[in-house]
Amino acid sequence: MSHNEHRDLRPAPALDGRQTARVGLSLAGKEIADYAAALVPTSDDEHKAPGEFAARAVQIRIMGLELLHRAVTVELMRGTPWETIAEQLGLTTEQLQHQFGHCDLTHLANAAGITGVWPVLAETCICPAAPVLCDPDPGRTALHLDDWYLAYTSGQPGDPAALPQDQAVTTSL
């Protein structure tokens, strides 16, 4: 049995709405990182279609907007006041509530993530091959994010901020 097969036997944690919103933010960050990584190598540049680099950059921008929406959801779930979030985004409270009011999922905070927050986030899943790559269980997604983050940080030699952590996502949920 391989290391990953053994890790897949871990039981998925049952998450509440707050935890699920945080996993949704983590997933968006992971998807952006994976999608943006394709812009790093230059070895295949001659085979890229005209406009392909620009198209990928536009997609990353769209994904970044969803990341921002999910960050606002997490902030609200944490109890951060609208005024504080607005200040961080350079908006008035009214502008923030107008643009991001739909991100307020605090009424689902104590609901089971799989029936509350996760279905809402799944509607805006930013996986480029969505919804195929978005797991219907936020707990399993958190376990996969643990594995992804461990692999990512293990490949970052010399970066003290990227110390490998076996359960960087699920430990604090």
DRENDREN-707869 format. One line per 4 residues: number of its first residue (from 1); their letters; for each residue x negated, y negated, z negated of C-alpha. Coordinates in Angstrom, 2 decimals. Layout:
N
NUM = a = X,Y,Z; ... $
# end
This chain:
173
1 = mshn = 0.00,0.00,0.00; -1.49,-3.34,1.02; -1.76,-6.36,-1.30; 1.08,-8.17,0.49 $
5 = ehrd = 3.34,-5.10,0.42; 2.77,-4.86,-3.32; 3.60,-8.54,-3.75; 6.83,-8.11,-1.76 $
9 = lrpa = 8.07,-5.77,-4.50; 8.25,-8.65,-6.98; 11.82,-9.51,-7.94; 12.97,-12.83,-6.54 $
13 = pald = 13.74,-15.31,-9.30; 17.32,-16.52,-9.67; 17.19,-20.29,-9.26; 19.52,-23.08,-10.26 $
17 = grqt = 20.23,-26.06,-8.02; 17.31,-28.17,-9.25; 14.82,-25.37,-8.70; 16.33,-24.57,-5.32 $
21 = arvg = 16.04,-28.20,-4.20; 12.36,-28.13,-5.18; 11.80,-24.92,-3.20; 13.49,-26.63,-0.24 $
25 = lsla = 11.01,-29.51,-0.49; 8.10,-27.05,-0.72; 9.37,-25.17,2.33; 9.60,-28.38,4.35 $
29 = gkei = 6.02,-29.28,3.41; 4.82,-25.82,4.41; 6.63,-25.93,7.74; 5.17,-29.33,8.58 $
33 = adya = 1.67,-28.14,7.66; 2.01,-25.03,9.82; 3.46,-26.93,12.77; 0.86,-29.72,12.54 $
37 = aalv = -2.00,-27.22,12.32; -1.49,-26.39,16.00; -2.83,-29.87,16.81; -6.18,-29.19,15.15 $
41 = ptsd = -7.96,-26.82,17.58; -9.16,-28.22,20.87; -10.14,-24.90,22.47; -6.89,-24.58,24.45 $
45 = dehk = -6.42,-28.23,25.47; -6.79,-27.55,29.20; -3.73,-25.28,29.08; -1.47,-27.82,27.37 $
49 = apge = 1.33,-29.26,29.49; 1.41,-33.02,30.04; 3.20,-34.62,27.10; 2.86,-31.58,24.85 $
53 = faar = 0.80,-33.40,22.23; 3.28,-36.29,22.09; 6.23,-33.90,21.91; 4.68,-32.05,18.96 $
57 = avqi = 3.98,-35.36,17.19; 7.61,-36.44,17.66; 8.80,-33.12,16.22; 6.54,-33.60,13.21 $
61 = rimg = 8.04,-37.06,12.71; 11.55,-35.55,12.74; 10.44,-32.87,10.30; 8.95,-35.61,8.11 $
65 = lell = 12.30,-37.36,7.94; 13.90,-34.17,6.65; 11.04,-33.89,4.14; 11.92,-37.41,2.95 $
69 = hrav = 15.59,-36.47,2.58; 14.63,-33.43,0.54; 12.27,-35.51,-1.60; 15.14,-37.89,-2.41 $
73 = tvel = 17.31,-34.88,-3.33; 14.61,-33.58,-5.68; 14.13,-37.01,-7.26; 17.85,-37.34,-7.90 $
77 = mrgt = 18.00,-33.80,-9.29; 15.15,-34.75,-11.67; 17.19,-37.70,-12.90; 15.13,-40.38,-11.19 $
81 = pwet = 17.32,-43.50,-10.94; 18.38,-44.72,-7.49; 16.62,-48.02,-8.27; 13.27,-46.30,-8.81 $
85 = iaeq = 13.54,-44.28,-5.60; 14.59,-47.38,-3.68; 11.58,-49.27,-4.98; 9.24,-46.45,-3.89 $
89 = lglt = 10.72,-46.52,-0.37; 10.75,-50.31,-0.06; 14.54,-50.42,0.10; 17.29,-52.00,-1.95 $
93 = teql = 19.38,-49.62,-4.02; 22.30,-50.29,-1.68; 20.21,-49.49,1.41; 18.96,-46.29,-0.20 $
97 = qhqf = 22.44,-45.15,-1.18; 23.73,-45.95,2.30; 20.91,-44.05,4.07; 20.44,-41.21,1.59 $
101 = ghcd = 23.74,-40.90,-0.26; 24.34,-37.51,1.34; 21.15,-36.29,-0.38; 22.77,-36.55,-3.81 $
105 = lthl = 23.39,-32.92,-4.67; 23.27,-33.44,-8.43; 26.78,-32.02,-8.72; 25.24,-28.69,-7.67 $
109 = anaa = 22.30,-28.88,-10.10; 23.53,-26.15,-12.45; 25.04,-23.92,-9.78; 23.19,-20.86,-8.59 $
113 = gitg = 20.89,-22.05,-5.83; 21.92,-19.35,-3.42; 25.56,-20.53,-3.49; 25.08,-24.24,-4.18 $
117 = vwpv = 22.08,-26.19,-2.91; 20.51,-23.63,-0.56; 23.43,-23.46,1.91; 23.36,-27.27,2.13 $
121 = laet = 19.61,-27.29,2.80; 19.94,-24.45,5.31; 22.01,-26.77,7.50; 18.89,-28.89,7.97 $
125 = cicp = 16.25,-26.14,7.87; 13.19,-27.56,9.59; 11.63,-24.27,10.57; 10.87,-24.72,14.28 $
129 = aapv = 12.53,-21.35,14.97; 15.45,-22.05,12.60; 17.44,-20.37,11.29; 15.47,-17.19,12.01 $
133 = lcdp = 12.61,-18.04,9.66; 14.67,-19.48,6.80; 15.34,-16.79,4.22; 18.90,-16.85,2.84 $
137 = dpgr = 17.54,-16.41,-0.71; 15.65,-19.38,-2.20; 14.02,-17.09,-4.77; 12.47,-14.95,-2.03 $
141 = talh = 11.45,-18.14,-0.23; 9.65,-19.26,-3.40; 7.75,-15.94,-3.51; 6.74,-16.35,0.14 $
145 = lddw = 5.61,-19.90,-0.61; 3.44,-18.56,-3.46; 1.72,-16.26,-0.95; 1.39,-19.01,1.67 $
149 = ylay = -0.08,-21.49,-0.80; -2.54,-18.96,-2.19; -3.74,-18.15,1.33; -3.91,-21.85,2.23 $
153 = tsgq = -5.87,-22.91,-0.85; -8.19,-19.91,-0.60; -9.22,-21.25,2.79; -10.12,-24.71,1.49 $
157 = pgdp = -13.70,-24.42,0.24; -15.04,-27.38,-1.70; -11.64,-29.01,-2.28; -11.22,-29.26,-6.07 $
161 = aalp = -7.56,-30.23,-5.67; -6.87,-26.99,-3.80; -7.77,-24.43,-6.42; -6.16,-21.10,-5.57 $
165 = qdqa = -3.14,-20.37,-7.73; -1.48,-16.99,-7.54; 2.02,-18.33,-8.27; 1.75,-22.05,-7.55 $
169 = vtts = 5.43,-22.32,-6.61; 7.29,-19.93,-8.89; 5.27,-20.55,-12.09; 7.00,-23.84,-12.89 $
173 = l = 10.48,-23.05,-11.58 $
# end
